Amino acid sequence: MFVDTVSLHLSAGKGGNGLIAWRREKFIPKGGPAGGDGGFGGSIILLADDQVHSLEGHRNYRIRKAEDGAQGGSNNCKGRSGKDLTLKIPVGTLVKNSATGQVLFDFTEKGQAWTICIGGKGGFGNSHFRTSTHQAPYKCTKGREGEAIDVDLELKLIADVGFVGMPNAGKSTLISQLSHVRVKIAPYPFTTLRPNLGILEFDDYSRTLIADIPGIIENAHQNKGLGFSFLRHIERTSTLVFVIELAPFEDRDPFEEFLMLRRELHAYNPAMLEKPFFVVLNKIDQEETKELIQSFKERYPFDPAFLFELSAKEGTHLERLKEALRACSLPKSSHPSVFFV
């Protein structure tokens, strides 16, 4: 299951208590205090792992606590420190304070690690309080509590390409054809309730990560339909692919749907329209689509070189789209300037 938001209560381990103990050995009178200090509590560390693709592993563990430090021992032995707790999260995860909504950390690269809760310091044993005037202190201190915080983890996918379209536009079929990933496909709206990820691999072993985003409807920027659960995943994609359904037997205008999708992206975040994009006219295998295609082209204001006509179901004309997506894996300086219209 793809899970992109979870709320957690994180608590570092408590430091171990100090100990009151005395040195008692044969032939050593007045051995003095020998109580050791407590060990440090374990800390909680968040680690971005590119092998983790969702927050599903944290869905059923809302309270996470690191190990407490052990109590100090006799003969001035320090207690064992508690083990740190490392939580692996996907790259692209935002960590927010649940109470204030403040973004505490943004994991944008694999291998990034952040200690979010530091373990408590261990208490002092009675040997720590021995002085020249106080040779037998009967005193120790307790370990300190570890840091604790309530956080919200929110995943924003970092993909090379994000598919954008109305419900039932054929995005899931398209990603299954391009990357051979198994996704749920059915002829009704909102088949896709969570993003699907696929990898398109080329002959030179270069790869493009594709994200199939749930369908968007009008006023999605106001959180209608799947709303924010769709829009936040598009923010970090490098390139957008608008998938437009050709529906000759329905009272729908493909070009108006294209404009509506752009309006929703602009209303949510105007910077989204500055991304490079392609437009895919899907389902050309249906009858009577030629007039819709011609009407779309006549009103389309951008370079038609990046307008694709295909059938994801039949696999028609997919090779040309693959070559265009291959350019998305190149450095931005290598992209044709028309991508940035």
N, C-alpha and C positions, 0 to 999 in steps of 0.2 A: 504494500500500500504506500502511495506517495503522500507524505505528511509534510507540510511546509510551515506550520506554526505550532509551537508548544510553549507552555508556561511551566517553569521549574522553580522550585525552592532549593537553592544551593547553600550548603552549610559545610564549612571547613571543620576539620577535627579539633577537638579540645586538647589543650596541652595537658600532659600528665601532672599529677600532684607531686610535690616534694615529699620526702620521707623523713621522719624522726627516727634515727637509729643511733646505736652506740657501738663503739669498737670494744669488743671484749675478747682478748686473747691471753693465753697463759703467759705469765711472766711480764705482761705489759700492764702495769697498774694505770688507772686513770686514762683509759684509752681515748676518751673524748668523743665528740659527735662524728658520725659516719653516715648520715643520711644523704642519699644522692638526689640530684635534680630530676624533675620529670622530663619526659621527651616532648618534642614539638608535635603538635597536631598536624595531620596531613592537609595539604592544600588541594584546591580544585582547579584543574587546568583544562581549558578549552583548546582543542587542536583541530585545525582544518585539514580534512583528509579527502583527497580527490577520489577515493574509492567508496566514499559514502555519498549517496545521491539524494537522501531525504532525511527528515528528522524522525522517521518511524521508530528508530531504536530508543527514543526518549519518550514516546507517546504514553507508555504505561508505567513510567518511573518519574512521577512528578516531584518526588523529594529525593535529592541526591546528597549524600553526606560522606565526607572523607573519614578515614580512620583516626580515632583518638590516639594521642600519645600515651605511652605506658608510664606508670608511676615509677619514681626513682627507687633504686634498690639500696641495700646495705653496702657497707664497705665503699661508700662514695661512688657507687655505680649509677650512671645516668640511665634513665628509662629509655626504652626504644621509641624512636619517632614513628608517628603514624604514617602509613603509606599514602602518597598522593593519589588522588582520583583524577584520571584523565578521561575527558568526555570527547569523543570524536564527533565532529559535526561536518556538514557539507561545506565546500567552498561556496561563498556567496551568502553566508548566514550573517544576519544582523543580530546583535545582542542589545536588548533594550531593557531599561529599568521598568519593572511592571508598575511601580507607583507613579513615576513621573513621565514615562514614555521617552526618556532621553536615550539616545543611541550611545552605548558604552564602548562598543567595538564592532568593526566591520571586517569580516574575514573575506578577503578578496583573492588571496593566493594560497596555494596548497603549502602545508607545512607551517603555517602561522600558528603560534601558540601564545596563549595569554592566561596568566594566573589571575582568575577572577576572585577567588576567595583564599586568603592566606591563613594557614593554620595557626592556632593559638600557641603562645609560648609556654613552655613547661614551668612549673613552680619550683621554688628553691627548697632543697633539703636543709636540715638543721646545721650541717657542716658549713653551709654558706654563710651562716650568721656568727660563726666563731670569731672572737676578737681576743686581744691580749688581756682584756679585763672581763671578758665573758666567755669562759672556757667551756661551759656546758649549756649552750642555748637549747631550750625546749621549744623550738619554734620552726615552723615550715610554712610554705605558702601553697595555695592551690594553683593549678594550671589555668591559663586564661582561655576563655571561649574563642573559638575560631570565628572568622568573619562569615556572615550569612547575608544572602540577598535573594529577592524574588526577581526573576528575569523572564522576559519573553524572547524566544528565539524565532526569528522570521527569516525564511529562506527566500532569496531572490536568485533565480537560476542565472548562471553565467554561461551563455551558449553563444555559438557563432551566428546561428540563424534562428529566428523565431517566426513560426507560422501564425499569421493573424487572419481571422475570417469569421464570418457568421456561423452560427450552429449549422451543422450538416453540410458545410461547404466542401468537405472531402479532405480535410487536413490530416486526419488520422490515417486514411487510406494512402495519402501521399507519403507520409513519413514511413509507413510500413513498406512501401515500394522502394523508397530511397535507401533505407537503412536495414531492412529486413527485420525490424523489431515487431514483436507481437503486441498489438494493441486492440482494444475493443472497438469494433466497427459495426454500426447499425444504421438503418435509414430513418433515424428520427433525431430531432434536435437534442443537444446536450448529452450526446453519447459520451463525450469526453468530459469528465468532471474534475480531473486532475491532469497536470501537464505530463506529457510523455517525452522521454528523451531517446534519441537515436544517434548513432554515429555513422556518417557517410564516409567510407574509406575509398581512396582512389588508387590507381595503379602504382603511383610512386610512394604509396604508404602514408601520404598526408591524410589528415582527417578533418572533418567538419562536424561539430556537435550541433545537432538540430533539436529544437524544443517545439513540441506541438502543444499550443496553448488552448485551453478551453474556449469555446465560441463566445464571441462578444455580441451584445445587443445594444440597441440605442439607449443612451443614458447609463452605460456601464460605469462611466466615471463617477456617477452618484451611487455606486455600489449596487446597481440593479442587476438582476441575473446573477452571474457568478462574479461580476464586478471586480473588486480589488484582488480577488484570488487569481484572476487572470492578468490584470494590468501590471501588477508589481513584477511579474516574471519577465515582462518584455523590456523593462527599464535597462537591463544589463546586456541584452543581446546586441551583437555588433551589427547585424543586418536583419531587416524585416522582409518577410515574404507575404504579401497580401494574397490570400487564396479566395477567389471570387467564383461562386457557383453560377453556372449558366443554367437557368431554369425556364425553358421556353414555354412550359405548360402552367406556369404560375404567374400571378400578377406582380412581378418583381423586376426591378431595373438594376442590372449588375453594376452600372456606373454609379448610380445613386448609393448602392451599398458600399462601393469603394470610397466615395466621399464621406459617408457616415462613419466608416472605420477610421478615416483620417481625422474627422472631427472629434471622435471619442479619444483618440490618442493625444490630440492637441489639448483637449479639456483636462485630461489627467496630468500630462506633462508635455509642454510645448517642445522640449528638447528631443522628444521621440521622433518628431518629423524631420529632424536633421540627420537621422540615421540613413545609410544607404538602403535601398529597397528594390524589390522586384514585384511584379504583379503576375499572378498565375490565373488564367481563365480556365477553370476546371470543368470536366464532364462534357467535353466536345464529342463524346461518343453518342450523346443523345441526339435525336432528330431535331431539325429546325433550330440549330444554334448559330448558323452562319449570320443571320440578321442581327442577333444579339452581339456577336463579335464585331461585326462591321459598325454597329451603332456605338459600341464601347470605344473602338479605335478612333472614330471621328471626334469624339469628345475628350479623349485622353490627352492631357496637356504635356506629358513627359515623353522622354525618348522611347519610341516603340521597340528599340533594340532589346529592352529589358522587360518586354511584355511577352508572356509565354502562353501558348494555347496547347492544352494537353488533356489527357484523360488519365487520372491516377488509377482508376479501376482497371483499365485495359493496358496501362503502361505505355500509352502513346506519347511520343515526343519527350520522353523523360531525359534522354541523353543531353539535350541542349540545356535543360535546367541544371543538370549535374555539373556541366562545365562552368555555368555561371556561379553555382554555389562553391565550386572549387576556388574561384577567385576570392571568396570570403575568407579562406584560410590563409591567404597571402597577407603580407604587411599592408597597412592602409595606404601607404604611399604607392603601392602597386595597383590599387583599385582604379578603374576608369573613373574619371571625374564625374561622369554622368550619374554614378551611383549616388552622389551626394546632392541630387536635385532637391 
